[in-house]
Amino acid sequence: MNITLVVAASENNAIGKDNKLLWHLPKDMRFFKNTTWAMPVLMGRKTFESMGNKLLPGRMNIIITNQDGLKIEGAHVVNSLAAGVELATKNNYKELMVIGGGQIYELAIPIANKIWFTRVHTHIEGDTYFPALDKTWNLTSVESHQADEKHLYSFDFECWQRN
Ligand SMILES: NC(=O)c1ccc[n+]([C@@H]2O[C@H](COP(=O)([O-])OP(=O)(O)OC[C@H]3O[C@@H](n4cnc5c(N)ncnc54)[C@H](OP(=O)(O)O)[C@@H]3O)[C@@H](O)[C@H]2O)c1
């Protein structure tokens, strides 16, 4: 199973505060939708709540929690990363998209081989951060976008990979 992380982080790696995102970047939201569409997406229980307890349409939603017996209509609830990977494998997927948040990126990064990383060009305080990438990761592509009337910050779509 290929494990791919999808994240948007500031230059100081902040990803969220008060269980919300730190910016509104419509092009990044579109990129996220296109990248994860029709794929299994695995998220922490808090990230699910941060989306107003709404499932992502057109994707197999897998929510990870330590709680026993948590049921979320339309979603698959698992108690471990391994169980999420197993579920995606059983459903014949070759790639699992890990979509946050901070705790779940920390959990999944040791077994990930790709990161779609939107680098948002600002320094901003958060209460949730993405882990620093070590030297095993290679930057394989970058697409830059300028700030404009709909995008307060400039940002890059980066792809990071490792074998
Ligand atoms: N910028 C981005 O790309 C991005 C993406 C996603 C989220 N975010 C932001 O990130 C923040 C949320 O992140 P977060 O770190 O607070 O929470 P999170 O990672 O979304 O979810 C944490 C929850 O996951 C469960 N969990 C954690 N480790 C587990 C394990 N080993 N086994 C089973 N379950 C486990 C626990 O759920 P229970 O408490 O139910 O046991 C835990 O409370 C929000 O601000 C959100 O907006 C940003």
The ligand as a Gaussian input file, in Angstrom:
#p B3LYP/6-31G(d) Opt

LIG

0 1
 N       -3.555000      22.300000       7.079000
 C       -3.896000      21.044000       6.844000
 O       -3.537000      20.467000       5.807000
 C       -4.758000      20.318000       7.835000
 C       -5.277000      19.050000       7.534000
 C       -6.047000      18.399000       8.494000
 C       -6.287000      18.998000       9.707000
 N       -5.764000      20.227000       9.960000
 C       -5.960000      20.877000      11.270000
 O       -5.363000      20.035000      12.270000
 C       -6.071000      20.239000      13.495000
 C       -6.515000      18.881000      14.015000
 O       -5.354000      18.076000      14.263000
 P       -5.122000      17.355000      15.677000
 O       -3.714000      16.889000      15.735000
 O       -5.631000      18.232000      16.767000
 O       -6.146000      16.120000      15.621000
 P       -6.292000      14.914000      14.568000
 O       -4.937000      14.391000      14.225000
 O       -7.192000      15.312000      13.445000
 O       -7.120000      13.871000      15.428000
 C       -6.652000      13.466000      16.682000
 C       -7.495000      12.316000      17.174000
 O       -7.178000      11.140000      16.411000
 C       -7.284000      10.003000      17.270000
 N       -5.964000       9.362000      17.352000
 C       -4.745000       9.961000      17.481000
 N       -3.769000       9.041000      17.521000
 C       -4.374000       7.832000      17.436000
 C       -3.893000       6.491000      17.426000
 N       -2.584000       6.211000      17.522000
 N       -4.782000       5.484000      17.308000
 C       -6.111000       5.751000      17.204000
 N       -6.627000       7.011000      17.205000
 C       -5.767000       8.033000      17.320000
 C       -7.750000      10.503000      18.612000
 O       -9.173000      10.510000      18.563000
 P      -10.088000      10.318000      19.906000
 O       -9.831000      11.538000      20.731000
 O      -11.475000      10.212000      19.370000
 O       -9.594000       9.053000      20.548000
 C       -7.237000      11.933000      18.610000
 O       -7.916000      12.802000      19.503000
 C       -7.227000      21.181000      13.170000
 O       -6.843000      22.524000      13.479000
 C       -7.399000      21.028000      11.675000
 O       -7.989000      22.172000      11.088000
 C       -5.009000      20.896000       9.050000

